[in-house]
Amino acid sequence: MVDLSVIQAAQSRLKPVLAETPFAFGPFISERSGLNVYFKKENLQNTGSFKLRGAFNKIASLANSDRENGVIAASAGNHAQGVAYSARRFGCKSFIVMPEATPLLKVNGVKNLGGEVILYGANYDEAYARALEIAKLQNLTFIHPFADEAVIAGQGTIALEMLAEKPDLDAIIAPIGGGGLIAGAAIAAKAIKPDIKIIGVNAAGANAMRSSFYAKKAINSSSVRTIADGIAVRDVDDMTFEIALKYVDEIAEVDDEEIANAILFLIENQKLVVEGAGAVGAAAILHNKLSLKNGAKVGVILSGGNIDVTMINVIIEKGLLKSYRKMKLIVTLIDKPGSLQALSKALSAERANIVQIGFDRTAAALAYGDAYVSVSLETKGAEHQEQIRKRLKSEGFIYEEA
């Protein structure tokens, strides 16, 4: 059973390998939300994620004979790197089964840490099933990313650090996929401060835990789809679900656009690069998804920073659209000299900066003599975008927003 003493023992075990990640005030998000928000920056942890905590504690707890045989894990990336890093510290072999769509950054991160990568399946659950098969065939110890008491205890050490630094916290907000992080953090935090609120945040595209939490019974998803790949878990685990029912106070939900907006906010205002799963707590605050009193002191776990660089442009694009700083239009013009100039003049009059433009006169839906012009605009907020719409309508332009 995981209790405070087990988590404290894990904390002692982890001291040689953990970075002391900052737990710092976020002035911009605090002013915007009316809360006192503090970020626990586990995106700056060794391997770029809190997952090192649970993985190392589990491997450190194994018998020497089990470590000699080797370990195996299934992971979308962060747990994988934690396992590979920890196995290398103990001189044992590690095999990691990762979903086929895992970002290259995370695949290479595992390889660089000495882990052997096996790409398999469309999601974590399919990779997990394959890892169990290999573990049995090769007599390897499977290191579960969340449904394991030693892993949960390791993750719980994060709450010990947060409350040691800010003992008057009113709430801790954690991302929730499989539930290992929130399970460990909740057990530790509630043991130290029983009245503290523990709040999980699901991605809307992977909401099995939230649905189950409010139904008070396990409800698995048929599929998952979210940019927060670190919490893209399809099925509910009995162990972490029971802990959540006992210790967690609420679970919020954010969609991919809200997550993207939070990633952009953290880059711009906190100078922090955070992956989708790591940004869901900030997203829940920014989009008013939580039932917290004004002025509450809140600790938000930024769980990881391993975002693939090829995805950053996509994430930023979503964030810019969500925050009304970018606008995409498809305008139907008469295909004659001066039409495009008239459109450009109308947009210029509203000081909208064109950053991309395309011209198509061959689309099947077009009337003969017409053309589609697609434009991407830099804008200055919702009010500015409304002014652009009014200008285009007043000058007779036919358009739709992409």
Contacts in CASP RR format, 6 or more apart in sequence:
PFRMAT RR
TARGET T0000
AUTHOR 0000-0000-0000
METHOD contacts of the structure
MODEL  1
MVDLSVIQAAQSRLKPVLAETPFAFGPFISERSGLNVYFKKENLQNTGSF
KLRGAFNKIASLANSDRENGVIAASAGNHAQGVAYSARRFGCKSFIVMPE
ATPLLKVNGVKNLGGEVILYGANYDEAYARALEIAKLQNLTFIHPFADEA
VIAGQGTIALEMLAEKPDLDAIIAPIGGGGLIAGAAIAAKAIKPDIKIIG
VNAAGANAMRSSFYAKKAINSSSVRTIADGIAVRDVDDMTFEIALKYVDE
IAEVDDEEIANAILFLIENQKLVVEGAGAVGAAAILHNKLSLKNGAKVGV
ILSGGNIDVTMINVIIEKGLLKSYRKMKLIVTLIDKPGSLQALSKALSAE
RANIVQIGFDRTAAALAYGDAYVSVSLETKGAEHQEQIRKRLKSEGFIYE
EA
1 149 0 8 1.000
2 149 0 8 1.000
2 152 0 8 1.000
2 153 0 8 1.000
2 183 0 8 1.000
2 184 0 8 1.000
2 187 0 8 1.000
2 243 0 8 1.000
3 187 0 8 1.000
3 191 0 8 1.000
4 187 0 8 1.000
4 188 0 8 1.000
4 191 0 8 1.000
4 192 0 8 1.000
6 149 0 8 1.000
6 153 0 8 1.000
7 153 0 8 1.000
7 154 0 8 1.000
7 156 0 8 1.000
7 157 0 8 1.000
7 159 0 8 1.000
7 160 0 8 1.000
7 184 0 8 1.000
7 187 0 8 1.000
7 188 0 8 1.000
8 160 0 8 1.000
9 153 0 8 1.000
10 53 0 8 1.000
10 54 0 8 1.000
10 57 0 8 1.000
10 150 0 8 1.000
10 153 0 8 1.000
10 154 0 8 1.000
10 156 0 8 1.000
10 157 0 8 1.000
11 154 0 8 1.000
11 157 0 8 1.000
11 160 0 8 1.000
13 56 0 8 1.000
13 57 0 8 1.000
13 60 0 8 1.000
13 61 0 8 1.000
14 53 0 8 1.000
14 56 0 8 1.000
14 57 0 8 1.000
14 154 0 8 1.000
14 157 0 8 1.000
17 46 0 8 1.000
17 52 0 8 1.000
17 56 0 8 1.000
17 85 0 8 1.000
17 86 0 8 1.000
17 89 0 8 1.000
18 45 0 8 1.000
18 46 0 8 1.000
18 52 0 8 1.000
18 53 0 8 1.000
18 157 0 8 1.000
19 44 0 8 1.000
19 45 0 8 1.000
19 46 0 8 1.000
20 161 0 8 1.000
21 40 0 8 1.000
21 41 0 8 1.000
21 42 0 8 1.000
21 44 0 8 1.000
21 45 0 8 1.000
21 161 0 8 1.000
22 39 0 8 1.000
22 40 0 8 1.000
22 41 0 8 1.000
22 44 0 8 1.000
23 38 0 8 1.000
23 39 0 8 1.000
23 40 0 8 1.000
23 41 0 8 1.000
23 161 0 8 1.000
23 162 0 8 1.000
23 165 0 8 1.000
23 166 0 8 1.000
23 299 0 8 1.000
24 38 0 8 1.000
24 39 0 8 1.000
24 41 0 8 1.000
25 36 0 8 1.000
25 37 0 8 1.000
25 38 0 8 1.000
26 37 0 8 1.000
26 38 0 8 1.000
26 39 0 8 1.000
26 270 0 8 1.000
28 265 0 8 1.000
28 269 0 8 1.000
28 270 0 8 1.000
29 35 0 8 1.000
29 37 0 8 1.000
29 265 0 8 1.000
29 269 0 8 1.000
29 270 0 8 1.000
29 282 0 8 1.000
29 285 0 8 1.000
29 286 0 8 1.000
30 36 0 8 1.000
30 37 0 8 1.000
32 286 0 8 1.000
33 285 0 8 1.000
33 286 0 8 1.000
33 288 0 8 1.000
34 294 0 8 1.000
34 295 0 8 1.000
35 285 0 8 1.000
35 292 0 8 1.000
35 294 0 8 1.000
35 295 0 8 1.000
35 296 0 8 1.000
35 297 0 8 1.000
35 298 0 8 1.000
36 295 0 8 1.000
36 296 0 8 1.000
36 297 0 8 1.000
36 298 0 8 1.000
37 285 0 8 1.000
37 298 0 8 1.000
37 299 0 8 1.000
37 300 0 8 1.000
38 162 0 8 1.000
38 166 0 8 1.000
38 169 0 8 1.000
38 297 0 8 1.000
38 298 0 8 1.000
38 299 0 8 1.000
38 300 0 8 1.000
39 270 0 8 1.000
39 272 0 8 1.000
39 282 0 8 1.000
39 299 0 8 1.000
39 300 0 8 1.000
39 302 0 8 1.000
40 158 0 8 1.000
40 161 0 8 1.000
40 162 0 8 1.000
40 299 0 8 1.000
40 300 0 8 1.000
40 301 0 8 1.000
40 302 0 8 1.000
41 272 0 8 1.000
41 302 0 8 1.000
42 48 0 8 1.000
42 49 0 8 1.000
42 50 0 8 1.000
42 158 0 8 1.000
42 301 0 8 1.000
42 302 0 8 1.000
42 303 0 8 1.000
42 304 0 8 1.000
43 49 0 8 1.000
43 272 0 8 1.000
43 273 0 8 1.000
43 274 0 8 1.000
43 275 0 8 1.000
43 278 0 8 1.000
43 302 0 8 1.000
43 303 0 8 1.000
43 304 0 8 1.000
43 305 0 8 1.000
45 52 0 8 1.000
45 53 0 8 1.000
45 304 0 8 1.000
46 52 0 8 1.000
46 85 0 8 1.000
47 78 0 8 1.000
47 81 0 8 1.000
47 82 0 8 1.000
47 85 0 8 1.000
47 113 0 8 1.000
48 78 0 8 1.000
48 81 0 8 1.000
48 304 0 8 1.000
48 305 0 8 1.000
48 306 0 8 1.000
49 78 0 8 1.000
49 81 0 8 1.000
49 82 0 8 1.000
49 303 0 8 1.000
49 304 0 8 1.000
49 305 0 8 1.000
49 306 0 8 1.000
50 78 0 8 1.000
50 155 0 8 1.000
50 158 0 8 1.000
50 181 0 8 1.000
50 301 0 8 1.000
50 303 0 8 1.000
50 304 0 8 1.000
51 75 0 8 1.000
51 78 0 8 1.000
51 79 0 8 1.000
51 81 0 8 1.000
51 82 0 8 1.000
51 145 0 8 1.000
51 155 0 8 1.000
52 81 0 8 1.000
52 82 0 8 1.000
52 85 0 8 1.000
52 86 0 8 1.000
53 154 0 8 1.000
53 155 0 8 1.000
53 156 0 8 1.000
53 157 0 8 1.000
53 158 0 8 1.000
54 82 0 8 1.000
54 150 0 8 1.000
54 151 0 8 1.000
54 152 0 8 1.000
54 153 0 8 1.000
54 154 0 8 1.000
54 155 0 8 1.000
55 73 0 8 1.000
55 79 0 8 1.000
55 82 0 8 1.000
55 83 0 8 1.000
55 85 0 8 1.000
55 86 0 8 1.000
55 143 0 8 1.000
55 151 0 8 1.000
56 82 0 8 1.000
56 85 0 8 1.000
56 86 0 8 1.000
56 89 0 8 1.000
56 154 0 8 1.000
57 150 0 8 1.000
57 151 0 8 1.000
57 153 0 8 1.000
57 154 0 8 1.000
57 157 0 8 1.000
58 86 0 8 1.000
58 143 0 8 1.000
58 148 0 8 1.000
58 150 0 8 1.000
58 151 0 8 1.000
58 154 0 8 1.000
59 67 0 8 1.000
59 71 0 8 1.000
59 83 0 8 1.000
59 86 0 8 1.000
59 87 0 8 1.000
59 90 0 8 1.000
59 92 0 8 1.000
59 143 0 8 1.000
60 86 0 8 1.000
60 90 0 8 1.000
61 150 0 8 1.000
62 71 0 8 1.000
62 141 0 8 1.000
66 141 0 8 1.000
67 87 0 8 1.000
67 90 0 8 1.000
67 91 0 8 1.000
67 92 0 8 1.000
67 141 0 8 1.000
68 92 0 8 1.000
69 92 0 8 1.000
69 139 0 8 1.000
69 140 0 8 1.000
69 141 0 8 1.000
70 87 0 8 1.000
70 92 0 8 1.000
70 93 0 8 1.000
70 94 0 8 1.000
70 95 0 8 1.000
70 140 0 8 1.000
70 141 0 8 1.000
71 83 0 8 1.000
71 87 0 8 1.000
71 92 0 8 1.000
71 93 0 8 1.000
71 94 0 8 1.000
71 95 0 8 1.000
71 140 0 8 1.000
71 141 0 8 1.000
71 142 0 8 1.000
71 143 0 8 1.000
72 94 0 8 1.000
72 95 0 8 1.000
72 96 0 8 1.000
72 97 0 8 1.000
72 131 0 8 1.000
72 134 0 8 1.000
72 135 0 8 1.000
72 138 0 8 1.000
72 140 0 8 1.000
72 141 0 8 1.000
72 142 0 8 1.000
72 143 0 8 1.000
73 79 0 8 1.000
73 80 0 8 1.000
73 83 0 8 1.000
73 94 0 8 1.000
73 95 0 8 1.000
73 96 0 8 1.000
73 97 0 8 1.000
73 131 0 8 1.000
73 142 0 8 1.000
73 143 0 8 1.000
73 144 0 8 1.000
73 145 0 8 1.000
74 96 0 8 1.000
74 97 0 8 1.000
74 98 0 8 1.000
74 124 0 8 1.000
74 127 0 8 1.000
74 128 0 8 1.000
74 130 0 8 1.000
74 131 0 8 1.000
74 132 0 8 1.000
74 145 0 8 1.000
75 83 0 8 1.000
75 96 0 8 1.000
75 97 0 8 1.000
75 98 0 8 1.000
75 124 0 8 1.000
75 127 0 8 1.000
75 145 0 8 1.000
76 98 0 8 1.000
76 99 0 8 1.000
76 102 0 8 1.000
76 106 0 8 1.000
76 124 0 8 1.000
76 127 0 8 1.000
76 229 0 8 1.000
76 230 0 8 1.000
76 232 0 8 1.000
77 96 0 8 1.000
77 98 0 8 1.000
77 102 0 8 1.000
77 106 0 8 1.000
77 107 0 8 1.000
77 110 0 8 1.000
77 229 0 8 1.000
77 230 0 8 1.000
77 306 0 8 1.000
78 106 0 8 1.000
78 230 0 8 1.000
78 277 0 8 1.000
78 303 0 8 1.000
78 304 0 8 1.000
78 306 0 8 1.000
79 143 0 8 1.000
79 145 0 8 1.000
80 96 0 8 1.000
80 98 0 8 1.000
80 106 0 8 1.000
80 110 0 8 1.000
80 117 0 8 1.000
81 106 0 8 1.000
81 109 0 8 1.000
81 110 0 8 1.000
81 113 0 8 1.000
81 306 0 8 1.000
82 113 0 8 1.000
83 94 0 8 1.000
83 96 0 8 1.000
83 143 0 8 1.000
84 94 0 8 1.000
84 96 0 8 1.000
84 109 0 8 1.000
84 110 0 8 1.000
84 113 0 8 1.000
84 114 0 8 1.000
84 115 0 8 1.000
85 113 0 8 1.000
87 93 0 8 1.000
87 94 0 8 1.000
87 114 0 8 1.000
87 115 0 8 1.000
88 94 0 8 1.000
88 113 0 8 1.000
88 114 0 8 1.000
88 115 0 8 1.000
93 115 0 8 1.000
93 116 0 8 1.000
94 114 0 8 1.000
94 115 0 8 1.000
94 116 0 8 1.000
95 115 0 8 1.000
95 116 0 8 1.000
95 118 0 8 1.000
95 131 0 8 1.000
95 134 0 8 1.000
95 138 0 8 1.000
95 140 0 8 1.000
96 110 0 8 1.000
96 115 0 8 1.000
96 116 0 8 1.000
96 117 0 8 1.000
96 118 0 8 1.000
97 118 0 8 1.000
97 119 0 8 1.000
97 120 0 8 1.000
97 127 0 8 1.000
97 128 0 8 1.000
97 130 0 8 1.000
97 131 0 8 1.000
97 134 0 8 1.000
98 106 0 8 1.000
98 107 0 8 1.000
98 110 0 8 1.000
98 117 0 8 1.000
98 118 0 8 1.000
98 119 0 8 1.000
98 120 0 8 1.000
98 127 0 8 1.000
99 119 0 8 1.000
99 120 0 8 1.000
99 121 0 8 1.000
99 122 0 8 1.000
99 123 0 8 1.000
99 124 0 8 1.000
99 126 0 8 1.000
99 127 0 8 1.000
100 119 0 8 1.000
100 120 0 8 1.000
100 121 0 8 1.000
100 122 0 8 1.000
101 122 0 8 1.000
101 229 0 8 1.000
102 119 0 8 1.000
102 229 0 8 1.000
103 229 0 8 1.000
103 306 0 8 1.000
103 307 0 8 1.000
103 308 0 8 1.000
103 310 0 8 1.000
103 311 0 8 1.000
104 308 0 8 1.000
104 310 0 8 1.000
105 306 0 8 1.000
105 307 0 8 1.000
105 308 0 8 1.000
105 309 0 8 1.000
106 306 0 8 1.000
106 308 0 8 1.000
107 117 0 8 1.000
107 119 0 8 1.000
110 117 0 8 1.000
111 117 0 8 1.000
118 130 0 8 1.000
118 131 0 8 1.000
118 134 0 8 1.000
120 126 0 8 1.000
120 127 0 8 1.000
120 130 0 8 1.000
121 127 0 8 1.000
121 130 0 8 1.000
123 223 0 8 1.000
123 224 0 8 1.000
123 232 0 8 1.000
123 234 0 8 1.000
124 232 0 8 1.000
124 233 0 8 1.000
124 234 0 8 1.000
125 233 0 8 1.000
125 234 0 8 1.000
125 235 0 8 1.000
131 142 0 8 1.000
132 142 0 8 1.000
134 140 0 8 1.000
135 141 0 8 1.000
135 142 0 8 1.000
143 151 0 8 1.000
144 151 0 8 1.000
145 151 0 8 1.000
145 178 0 8 1.000
145 180 0 8 1.000
146 152 0 8 1.000
146 155 0 8 1.000
146 177 0 8 1.000
146 178 0 8 1.000
146 179 0 8 1.000
146 180 0 8 1.000
146 181 0 8 1.000
146 183 0 8 1.000
146 237 0 8 1.000
146 240 0 8 1.000
147 178 0 8 1.000
147 180 0 8 1.000
147 237 0 8 1.000
147 238 0 8 1.000
147 239 0 8 1.000
147 240 0 8 1.000
149 239 0 8 1.000
151 180 0 8 1.000
152 180 0 8 1.000
152 183 0 8 1.000
152 184 0 8 1.000
152 187 0 8 1.000
152 239 0 8 1.000
152 240 0 8 1.000
152 243 0 8 1.000
153 184 0 8 1.000
154 184 0 8 1.000
155 180 0 8 1.000
155 181 0 8 1.000
155 183 0 8 1.000
155 184 0 8 1.000
155 185 0 8 1.000
156 181 0 8 1.000
156 183 0 8 1.000
156 184 0 8 1.000
156 185 0 8 1.000
156 187 0 8 1.000
156 188 0 8 1.000
157 188 0 8 1.000
158 181 0 8 1.000
158 185 0 8 1.000
158 301 0 8 1.000
159 172 0 8 1.000
159 184 0 8 1.000
159 185 0 8 1.000
159 186 0 8 1.000
159 188 0 8 1.000
159 189 0 8 1.000
159 192 0 8 1.000
160 188 0 8 1.000
160 192 0 8 1.000
162 169 0 8 1.000
162 172 0 8 1.000
162 189 0 8 1.000
162 299 0 8 1.000
162 301 0 8 1.000
163 169 0 8 1.000
163 188 0 8 1.000
163 189 0 8 1.000
163 192 0 8 1.000
163 193 0 8 1.000
163 196 0 8 1.000
166 297 0 8 1.000
166 299 0 8 1.000
167 193 0 8 1.000
168 297 0 8 1.000
169 193 0 8 1.000
169 196 0 8 1.000
169 297 0 8 1.000
169 298 0 8 1.000
169 299 0 8 1.000
170 196 0 8 1.000
170 197 0 8 1.000
170 292 0 8 1.000
170 293 0 8 1.000
170 296 0 8 1.000
170 297 0 8 1.000
170 298 0 8 1.000
171 196 0 8 1.000
171 197 0 8 1.000
171 198 0 8 1.000
171 199 0 8 1.000
171 292 0 8 1.000
171 296 0 8 1.000
171 297 0 8 1.000
171 298 0 8 1.000
171 299 0 8 1.000
172 185 0 8 1.000
172 186 0 8 1.000
172 189 0 8 1.000
172 196 0 8 1.000
172 197 0 8 1.000
172 198 0 8 1.000
172 199 0 8 1.000
172 298 0 8 1.000
172 299 0 8 1.000
172 300 0 8 1.000
172 301 0 8 1.000
173 199 0 8 1.000
173 200 0 8 1.000
173 201 0 8 1.000
173 281 0 8 1.000
173 284 0 8 1.000
173 285 0 8 1.000
173 290 0 8 1.000
173 298 0 8 1.000
173 299 0 8 1.000
173 300 0 8 1.000
173 301 0 8 1.000
174 181 0 8 1.000
174 182 0 8 1.000
174 185 0 8 1.000
174 198 0 8 1.000
174 199 0 8 1.000
174 200 0 8 1.000
174 201 0 8 1.000
174 281 0 8 1.000
174 301 0 8 1.000
174 303 0 8 1.000
175 181 0 8 1.000
175 182 0 8 1.000
175 200 0 8 1.000
175 201 0 8 1.000
175 228 0 8 1.000
175 230 0 8 1.000
175 231 0 8 1.000
175 277 0 8 1.000
175 278 0 8 1.000
175 280 0 8 1.000
175 281 0 8 1.000
175 301 0 8 1.000
175 303 0 8 1.000
176 182 0 8 1.000
176 200 0 8 1.000
176 201 0 8 1.000
176 202 0 8 1.000
176 209 0 8 1.000
176 210 0 8 1.000
176 231 0 8 1.000
176 244 0 8 1.000
176 251 0 8 1.000
177 202 0 8 1.000
177 203 0 8 1.000
177 206 0 8 1.000
177 209 0 8 1.000
177 230 0 8 1.000
177 231 0 8 1.000
177 232 0 8 1.000
177 233 0 8 1.000
177 277 0 8 1.000
178 209 0 8 1.000
178 231 0 8 1.000
178 233 0 8 1.000
178 236 0 8 1.000
178 237 0 8 1.000
178 240 0 8 1.000
179 209 0 8 1.000
179 233 0 8 1.000
179 237 0 8 1.000
179 240 0 8 1.000
179 243 0 8 1.000
179 244 0 8 1.000
180 240 0 8 1.000
181 301 0 8 1.000
181 303 0 8 1.000
182 198 0 8 1.000
182 200 0 8 1.000
182 240 0 8 1.000
182 244 0 8 1.000
182 248 0 8 1.000
183 239 0 8 1.000
183 240 0 8 1.000
183 243 0 8 1.000
183 244 0 8 1.000
183 247 0 8 1.000
184 243 0 8 1.000
185 198 0 8 1.000
185 301 0 8 1.000
186 198 0 8 1.000
186 243 0 8 1.000
186 244 0 8 1.000
186 247 0 8 1.000
186 248 0 8 1.000
187 243 0 8 1.000
187 247 0 8 1.000
189 196 0 8 1.000
189 198 0 8 1.000
190 196 0 8 1.000
190 198 0 8 1.000
190 247 0 8 1.000
197 249 0 8 1.000
197 250 0 8 1.000
197 292 0 8 1.000
198 247 0 8 1.000
198 248 0 8 1.000
198 249 0 8 1.000
199 248 0 8 1.000
199 249 0 8 1.000
199 250 0 8 1.000
199 251 0 8 1.000
199 252 0 8 1.000
199 284 0 8 1.000
199 290 0 8 1.000
200 248 0 8 1.000
200 250 0 8 1.000
200 251 0 8 1.000
200 252 0 8 1.000
200 281 0 8 1.000
201 251 0 8 1.000
201 252 0 8 1.000
201 253 0 8 1.000
201 254 0 8 1.000
201 280 0 8 1.000
201 281 0 8 1.000
201 283 0 8 1.000
201 284 0 8 1.000
201 289 0 8 1.000
202 209 0 8 1.000
202 210 0 8 1.000
202 231 0 8 1.000
202 251 0 8 1.000
202 252 0 8 1.000
202 253 0 8 1.000
202 254 0 8 1.000
202 280 0 8 1.000
203 226 0 8 1.000
203 227 0 8 1.000
203 228 0 8 1.000
203 231 0 8 1.000
203 232 0 8 1.000
203 253 0 8 1.000
203 254 0 8 1.000
203 255 0 8 1.000
203 256 0 8 1.000
203 259 0 8 1.000
203 277 0 8 1.000
203 280 0 8 1.000
204 226 0 8 1.000
204 253 0 8 1.000
204 254 0 8 1.000
204 255 0 8 1.000
204 256 0 8 1.000
205 221 0 8 1.000
205 224 0 8 1.000
205 225 0 8 1.000
205 226 0 8 1.000
205 232 0 8 1.000
205 255 0 8 1.000
205 256 0 8 1.000
206 221 0 8 1.000
206 224 0 8 1.000
206 225 0 8 1.000
206 226 0 8 1.000
206 228 0 8 1.000
206 231 0 8 1.000
206 232 0 8 1.000
206 233 0 8 1.000
206 234 0 8 1.000
207 221 0 8 1.000
207 253 0 8 1.000
208 219 0 8 1.000
208 220 0 8 1.000
208 221 0 8 1.000
208 224 0 8 1.000
208 233 0 8 1.000
208 234 0 8 1.000
208 235 0 8 1.000
208 236 0 8 1.000
209 233 0 8 1.000
209 236 0 8 1.000
209 240 0 8 1.000
209 241 0 8 1.000
209 244 0 8 1.000
209 251 0 8 1.000
210 251 0 8 1.000
210 252 0 8 1.000
210 253 0 8 1.000
211 219 0 8 1.000
211 221 0 8 1.000
212 218 0 8 1.000
212 219 0 8 1.000
212 236 0 8 1.000
212 241 0 8 1.000
213 241 0 8 1.000
213 244 0 8 1.000
213 245 0 8 1.000
213 248 0 8 1.000
213 251 0 8 1.000
214 251 0 8 1.000
216 245 0 8 1.000
218 236 0 8 1.000
218 238 0 8 1.000
218 241 0 8 1.000
219 236 0 8 1.000
220 234 0 8 1.000
220 235 0 8 1.000
220 236 0 8 1.000
221 234 0 8 1.000
221 235 0 8 1.000
222 234 0 8 1.000
223 234 0 8 1.000
224 232 0 8 1.000
224 233 0 8 1.000
224 234 0 8 1.000
225 232 0 8 1.000
226 232 0 8 1.000
226 256 0 8 1.000
226 259 0 8 1.000
227 256 0 8 1.000
227 259 0 8 1.000
227 260 0 8 1.000
227 276 0 8 1.000
227 311 0 8 1.000
227 314 0 8 1.000
227 315 0 8 1.000
227 318 0 8 1.000
228 256 0 8 1.000
228 259 0 8 1.000
228 275 0 8 1.000
228 276 0 8 1.000
228 277 0 8 1.000
228 278 0 8 1.000
228 279 0 8 1.000
228 280 0 8 1.000
229 275 0 8 1.000
229 276 0 8 1.000
229 277 0 8 1.000
230 275 0 8 1.000
230 276 0 8 1.000
230 277 0 8 1.000
231 277 0 8 1.000
231 280 0 8 1.000
244 251 0 8 1.000
250 290 0 8 1.000
250 291 0 8 1.000
252 281 0 8 1.000
252 284 0 8 1.000
252 289 0 8 1.000
252 290 0 8 1.000
253 289 0 8 1.000
254 262 0 8 1.000
254 280 0 8 1.000
254 281 0 8 1.000
254 283 0 8 1.000
254 284 0 8 1.000
254 287 0 8 1.000
254 289 0 8 1.000
256 318 0 8 1.000
257 318 0 8 1.000
257 319 0 8 1.000
257 321 0 8 1.000
257 322 0 8 1.000
258 283 0 8 1.000
258 286 0 8 1.000
258 287 0 8 1.000
258 322 0 8 1.000
259 276 0 8 1.000
259 279 0 8 1.000
259 280 0 8 1.000
259 283 0 8 1.000
260 315 0 8 1.000
260 316 0 8 1.000
260 317 0 8 1.000
260 318 0 8 1.000
260 319 0 8 1.000
260 322 0 8 1.000
261 283 0 8 1.000
261 286 0 8 1.000
261 287 0 8 1.000
261 318 0 8 1.000
261 319 0 8 1.000
261 322 0 8 1.000
261 323 0 8 1.000
262 274 0 8 1.000
262 276 0 8 1.000
262 279 0 8 1.000
262 280 0 8 1.000
262 281 0 8 1.000
262 282 0 8 1.000
262 283 0 8 1.000
262 286 0 8 1.000
263 274 0 8 1.000
263 275 0 8 1.000
263 276 0 8 1.000
263 279 0 8 1.000
263 307 0 8 1.000
263 315 0 8 1.000
263 316 0 8 1.000
263 319 0 8 1.000
264 315 0 8 1.000
264 316 0 8 1.000
264 319 0 8 1.000
264 320 0 8 1.000
264 323 0 8 1.000
265 282 0 8 1.000
265 286 0 8 1.000
266 272 0 8 1.000
266 273 0 8 1.000
266 274 0 8 1.000
266 279 0 8 1.000
266 282 0 8 1.000
266 302 0 8 1.000
267 273 0 8 1.000
267 274 0 8 1.000
267 316 0 8 1.000
272 302 0 8 1.000
273 305 0 8 1.000
273 307 0 8 1.000
274 282 0 8 1.000
274 302 0 8 1.000
274 304 0 8 1.000
274 305 0 8 1.000
274 307 0 8 1.000
275 304 0 8 1.000
275 305 0 8 1.000
275 306 0 8 1.000
275 307 0 8 1.000
276 307 0 8 1.000
276 315 0 8 1.000
277 303 0 8 1.000
277 304 0 8 1.000
278 301 0 8 1.000
278 302 0 8 1.000
278 303 0 8 1.000
278 304 0 8 1.000
278 305 0 8 1.000
279 302 0 8 1.000
281 300 0 8 1.000
281 301 0 8 1.000
282 300 0 8 1.000
282 302 0 8 1.000
283 289 0 8 1.000
284 290 0 8 1.000
285 298 0 8 1.000
285 300 0 8 1.000
292 298 0 8 1.000
307 315 0 8 1.000
317 326 0 8 1.000
319 325 0 8 1.000
320 326 0 8 1.000
321 327 0 8 1.000
321 328 0 8 1.000
323 381 0 8 1.000
324 379 0 8 1.000
324 381 0 8 1.000
324 382 0 8 1.000
324 384 0 8 1.000
324 385 0 8 1.000
325 378 0 8 1.000
325 379 0 8 1.000
325 380 0 8 1.000
325 381 0 8 1.000
326 355 0 8 1.000
326 376 0 8 1.000
326 377 0 8 1.000
326 378 0 8 1.000
326 379 0 8 1.000
327 352 0 8 1.000
327 376 0 8 1.000
327 377 0 8 1.000
327 379 0 8 1.000
327 385 0 8 1.000
327 388 0 8 1.000
327 401 0 8 1.000
328 374 0 8 1.000
328 375 0 8 1.000
328 376 0 8 1.000
328 377 0 8 1.000
328 401 0 8 1.000
328 402 0 8 1.000
329 374 0 8 1.000
329 375 0 8 1.000
329 377 0 8 1.000
329 392 0 8 1.000
329 399 0 8 1.000
329 400 0 8 1.000
329 401 0 8 1.000
329 402 0 8 1.000
330 372 0 8 1.000
330 373 0 8 1.000
330 374 0 8 1.000
330 399 0 8 1.000
330 400 0 8 1.000
330 401 0 8 1.000
330 402 0 8 1.000
331 343 0 8 1.000
331 372 0 8 1.000
331 373 0 8 1.000
331 374 0 8 1.000
331 375 0 8 1.000
331 392 0 8 1.000
331 397 0 8 1.000
331 398 0 8 1.000
331 399 0 8 1.000
332 366 0 8 1.000
332 370 0 8 1.000
332 371 0 8 1.000
332 372 0 8 1.000
332 373 0 8 1.000
332 397 0 8 1.000
332 398 0 8 1.000
332 399 0 8 1.000
333 339 0 8 1.000
333 340 0 8 1.000
333 343 0 8 1.000
333 370 0 8 1.000
333 371 0 8 1.000
333 372 0 8 1.000
333 373 0 8 1.000
333 397 0 8 1.000
334 369 0 8 1.000
334 370 0 8 1.000
334 371 0 8 1.000
335 361 0 8 1.000
335 369 0 8 1.000
335 370 0 8 1.000
335 371 0 8 1.000
339 371 0 8 1.000
340 359 0 8 1.000
340 373 0 8 1.000
342 395 0 8 1.000
343 373 0 8 1.000
343 375 0 8 1.000
343 397 0 8 1.000
344 354 0 8 1.000
346 391 0 8 1.000
346 392 0 8 1.000
346 395 0 8 1.000
346 397 0 8 1.000
347 354 0 8 1.000
347 375 0 8 1.000
347 377 0 8 1.000
347 388 0 8 1.000
347 391 0 8 1.000
349 391 0 8 1.000
350 384 0 8 1.000
350 387 0 8 1.000
350 388 0 8 1.000
350 391 0 8 1.000
351 380 0 8 1.000
352 377 0 8 1.000
352 378 0 8 1.000
352 379 0 8 1.000
352 384 0 8 1.000
352 388 0 8 1.000
353 377 0 8 1.000
353 378 0 8 1.000
354 375 0 8 1.000
354 376 0 8 1.000
354 377 0 8 1.000
355 376 0 8 1.000
355 377 0 8 1.000
355 378 0 8 1.000
356 374 0 8 1.000
356 375 0 8 1.000
356 376 0 8 1.000
357 373 0 8 1.000
357 374 0 8 1.000
357 375 0 8 1.000
357 376 0 8 1.000
358 373 0 8 1.000
358 374 0 8 1.000
358 375 0 8 1.000
359 371 0 8 1.000
359 372 0 8 1.000
359 373 0 8 1.000
360 366 0 8 1.000
360 371 0 8 1.000
360 372 0 8 1.000
360 373 0 8 1.000
360 374 0 8 1.000
361 369 0 8 1.000
361 370 0 8 1.000
361 371 0 8 1.000
361 372 0 8 1.000
363 372 0 8 1.000
366 372 0 8 1.000
374 402 0 8 1.000
377 388 0 8 1.000
379 385 0 8 1.000
379 388 0 8 1.000
392 399 0 8 1.000
END
